[in-house]
């Protein structure tokens, strides 16, 4: 599964070409390009590359930390984290607690009081657990509010990626949740390799 390597390369080129609109203008034919043909049994990347990637997103977020103080970013990133946590349609109490801990220990999210973050995250998770479709559409509406500022929109996706990848596994359902959030924010999913 060479997806992490692919995202890592994209993240590097994304950093180099930040500001230029390089590869995002191509039609839908490019989506998922290169994902096939990589499943040669031993092709799974080392855990190090995942950790590197998460580190890269964390450092990108940290570099814009001072800009990420708006309520729109806070609310959208909590909705994003809830979507990732509930991506497979269920949230075990242990998983909820693990994601909560990741949220309150996240350097950038420390711009906000921990109880505000917990409250918003849990509200979304409760709705997703009660009625997944309804909870999902509400979460995506909240996420879409961060679209006005491109830096915030990208930070919401990066926050979701950091939370999703923290356990070293990037589930297809989590990738799908992140793709949906990209669509809601008008950000090309290819920028994040999803």
C-alpha positions as CSV (number, residue, x, y, z in Angstrom):
1,X,0.0,0.0,0.0
2,X,2.1,2.8,-1.3
3,X,-0.5,5.5,-0.6
4,X,1.5,7.0,2.3
5,X,4.6,7.4,0.1
6,X,2.4,9.0,-2.6
7,X,0.9,11.4,-0.1
8,X,4.4,12.2,1.3
9,X,5.7,13.0,-2.2
10,X,2.6,15.2,-2.8
11,X,3.0,16.9,0.5
12,X,6.6,17.7,-0.4
13,X,5.7,19.1,-3.8
14,X,2.7,20.9,-2.2
15,X,5.2,22.6,0.2
16,X,7.5,23.5,-2.7
17,X,4.7,24.9,-4.9
18,X,2.7,26.5,-2.1
19,X,0.8,29.3,-3.7
20,X,1.0,28.0,-7.3
21,X,-1.9,26.0,-8.6
22,X,0.2,23.2,-10.1
23,X,-1.5,19.9,-10.4
24,X,-5.0,20.8,-9.3
25,X,-6.4,21.9,-12.7
26,X,-6.6,18.6,-14.4
27,X,-9.9,16.8,-14.9
28,X,-11.4,14.0,-12.9
29,X,-9.5,11.4,-14.9
30,X,-6.5,12.1,-12.8
31,X,-8.2,11.2,-9.5
32,X,-6.8,8.0,-8.0
33,X,-4.1,7.8,-10.7
34,X,-1.3,5.6,-9.8
35,X,-3.1,3.9,-6.9
36,X,-3.5,0.7,-8.8
37,X,-0.7,-1.7,-9.4
38,X,1.0,-0.9,-6.1
39,X,-0.3,-3.9,-4.1
40,X,2.7,-6.1,-4.4
41,X,2.5,-8.0,-1.1
42,X,5.6,-6.4,0.5
43,X,4.8,-2.9,-0.8
44,X,3.5,-1.5,2.5
45,X,5.6,1.5,3.6
46,X,7.5,1.5,6.9
47,X,5.7,3.0,9.9
48,X,8.4,5.8,9.7
49,X,6.9,7.2,6.5
50,X,3.5,7.6,8.1
51,X,5.0,9.2,11.1
52,X,7.0,11.5,8.8
53,X,3.8,12.5,6.9
54,X,1.9,13.2,10.1
55,X,4.9,15.2,11.3
56,X,4.9,17.1,8.0
57,X,1.2,18.1,8.4
58,X,1.8,19.0,12.0
59,X,4.6,21.3,11.1
60,X,2.6,22.9,8.3
61,X,-0.2,23.5,10.8
62,X,2.2,24.8,13.4
63,X,3.6,27.3,10.8
64,X,0.2,28.9,10.5
65,X,-0.9,28.4,14.1
66,X,-1.2,32.1,14.7
67,X,-3.7,32.4,11.9
68,X,-5.9,29.6,13.2
69,X,-7.8,31.3,15.9
70,X,-11.2,31.7,14.4
71,X,-14.4,30.0,15.5
72,X,-14.9,28.8,11.9
73,X,-11.6,26.8,12.0
74,X,-12.3,25.5,15.5
75,X,-15.8,24.3,14.7
76,X,-14.9,22.9,11.3
77,X,-11.9,21.0,12.6
78,X,-14.0,19.5,15.4
79,X,-16.6,18.4,12.8
80,X,-13.8,17.0,10.7
81,X,-12.4,15.0,13.7
82,X,-15.9,13.6,14.5
83,X,-16.3,12.6,10.8
84,X,-13.0,10.8,10.9
85,X,-13.7,9.1,14.3
86,X,-17.2,7.9,13.1
87,X,-16.1,7.3,9.5
88,X,-16.9,3.6,9.7
89,X,-20.4,4.3,11.2
90,X,-19.6,3.5,14.8
91,X,-17.5,5.0,17.6
92,X,-16.3,2.9,20.5
93,X,-16.0,4.8,23.8
94,X,-12.2,4.0,23.8
95,X,-11.8,5.5,20.3
96,X,-13.8,8.6,21.2
97,X,-11.6,9.1,24.2
98,X,-8.4,8.5,22.2
99,X,-9.5,11.1,19.6
100,X,-10.4,13.6,22.3
101,X,-7.0,13.2,23.8
102,X,-5.4,13.8,20.4
103,X,-7.5,16.9,20.0
104,X,-6.7,18.5,23.3
105,X,-3.0,17.7,23.0
106,X,-2.8,19.1,19.4
107,X,-0.5,22.1,19.4
108,X,-2.6,24.2,17.0
109,X,-5.9,23.3,18.7
110,X,-4.4,24.5,22.0
111,X,-5.4,28.0,20.7
112,X,-8.8,27.0,22.0
113,X,-10.1,26.0,25.5
114,X,-10.1,22.2,25.8
115,X,-13.7,22.1,27.0
116,X,-14.9,24.0,23.9
117,X,-13.2,21.5,21.7
118,X,-14.5,18.4,23.6
119,X,-18.0,19.8,23.6
120,X,-18.1,20.4,19.9
121,X,-16.4,17.1,19.0
122,X,-18.8,15.1,21.2
123,X,-21.8,16.9,19.9
124,X,-20.9,15.9,16.4
125,X,-20.1,12.3,17.4
126,X,-23.4,12.0,19.2
127,X,-25.3,13.1,16.1
128,X,-23.3,10.8,13.9
129,X,-24.0,7.8,16.2
130,X,-27.7,8.6,16.5
131,X,-28.2,9.2,12.7
132,X,-25.2,8.9,10.6
133,X,-26.5,10.5,7.4
134,X,-28.0,13.5,9.2
135,X,-24.9,13.9,11.4
136,X,-22.7,13.7,8.4
137,X,-24.6,16.4,6.5
138,X,-24.6,18.6,9.5
139,X,-20.8,18.1,10.0
140,X,-20.1,18.9,6.4
141,X,-22.2,22.1,6.6
142,X,-20.1,23.2,9.6
143,X,-16.9,22.2,7.7
144,X,-18.0,24.2,4.6
145,X,-18.0,27.4,6.7
146,X,-14.2,27.4,6.8
147,X,-14.1,27.6,3.0
148,X,-13.9,31.4,3.0
149,X,-10.2,31.4,4.0
150,X,-8.1,28.9,2.0
151,X,-5.4,28.6,4.7
152,X,-8.1,27.6,7.2
153,X,-9.7,25.2,4.8
154,X,-6.5,23.4,4.2
155,X,-5.7,23.4,8.0
156,X,-9.1,21.7,8.6
157,X,-8.1,18.9,6.2
158,X,-4.6,18.6,7.6
159,X,-6.1,18.4,11.2
160,X,-8.3,15.6,10.0
161,X,-5.4,13.8,8.4
162,X,-3.3,14.1,11.6
163,X,-6.1,12.7,13.7
164,X,-6.9,10.0,11.2
165,X,-3.3,8.9,10.8
166,X,-2.4,9.0,14.5
167,X,-3.0,5.3,14.9
168,X,-0.8,4.5,11.9
169,X,-3.8,3.2,9.9
170,X,-5.6,5.3,7.3
171,X,-8.8,3.5,6.7
172,X,-10.7,3.7,3.3
173,X,-13.7,5.1,5.3
174,X,-11.5,7.8,6.8
175,X,-10.1,8.7,3.3
176,X,-13.7,9.0,2.1
177,X,-14.6,11.3,5.0
178,X,-11.6,13.5,4.1
179,X,-12.5,13.5,0.4
180,X,-16.0,14.7,1.3
181,X,-14.6,17.4,3.5
182,X,-12.3,18.5,0.6
183,X,-15.3,18.8,-1.6
184,X,-17.2,20.8,1.0
185,X,-14.3,23.2,1.3
186,X,-13.5,23.4,-2.4
187,X,-10.0,22.0,-1.9
188,X,-8.7,19.4,-4.4
189,X,-8.4,16.0,-2.6
190,X,-5.4,15.2,-4.8
191,X,-3.4,17.8,-2.7
192,X,-3.7,15.4,0.2
193,X,-3.4,12.2,-1.8
194,X,-7.0,11.1,-1.1
